[in-house]
Amino acid sequence: MSKSFQIQLQRPASEIIAEAHATAQRKGVRFEGDTANGRFSGLGLEGHYTIEGNTLSVEVTQKPLLLSWSMIETAVKGYFSG
């Protein structure tokens, strides 16, 4: 089961992706991508994202069984909102 959600970007995508990459690296999460699209995996979580204009769309394709979708969405939004 996967889940998708969107985030409205309040800053330039280049800043948000740079911060997301740095945060992922500190936490041992693999993060590959740019201001158009990318993917992430680690800590039992996998997914991908795309950016169009000021909208970042995220699809989480795998999550740890014991974590709720709301917890996952909050955590992922934290990566991309700086």
PyMOL commands that set and color helices and strands:
alter all, ss='L'
color gray80, all
select helices_A, chain A and resi 13-27+69-81
alter helices_A, ss='H'
color red, helices_A
select strands_A, chain A and resi 3-8+30-33+37-42+45-52+55-62
alter strands_A, ss='S'
color yellow, strands_A
deselect
rebuild
show_as cartoon
